[in-house]
Amino acid sequence: MLMEARLLDERREGEAVGIAKGKEIGLVEGEAIGLAKEKLATAKRMLAKGCYSLEVIAELTNLSFADVEKLKEEA
């Protein structure tokens, strides 16, 4: 009986650690996705203004030149 209780406690502890790690990973991935969306939105606004070259937009947003070109074609 004592062994079963110990195993149950260890299982619960393992699950709690797994859940905490999963949340941490999810937050990091969520931040990365949010940042990427923000960069794209900024680039789209810059393209709409028409005041910046594709090279400058790529430099300022840290997007690749190809990504900025693709955004321009989609607009």
N, C-alpha and C positions, 0 to 999 in steps of 0.2 A: 504494500500500500504506500509506503514511504517513497519507494522508487517511482511509482506512478505519479504521485504528487509532484515530485521533483521534475520528472519529464514534462508534465503539464506546465509547470512554471517556466521551464526552459523554452518550451514551445511558444508560450505567450510572449516571453522576452524576445525571442527570435522574430516573431511576427511584428512586434512593436518596432524593432530595429529596422526590419524590412520596409515597413510603412513609412518610417521617418526618412529612410534613404530614398524611397520612391518619391516622396513629396519634394525632397531637396532636388532631385534630378528633374522633376516636373517644373519646378520653379525656374531652374537654370534654363531649361529648354524653352519655357514660356517667355522668359526675358529675351532670349536670342531671337525668337520669332517676332516678338514685339518690336525689337530694335530693327530687324530687317524690314518690317512693314513701315516703320517710321522713316527709314532711309528711302524707301520707294516713294512714299507719299511726299517727302521733301523734294526728291528729284522730279516728280510729276508737277509739283507747284513751280519749280524752277523752269521746267520746260514750258509750262503754260505762260509764264512771264515773258519768255523769249529773250531774256537779257543775258543769258549765259551760254557759253559754248558747251558742247557735249563733254569736252575734256575737263572743263572747269566743274561741271556738275559731277562728273565721276570723281574728281579729286575731292570736292567738298563733302560729298556724301559717302565716300569710301565704297562706292559701287564700281563695278568694272565698266569699262567703256562700252563693252558689248551689252551689258544690262541697260545702260542709259540709252543706247541706240535702239534697243528693243522697246523700251518705254516710249520713245519718240515715235516709232512706227505704229505702236498700238493707239496712240493718241489721235 
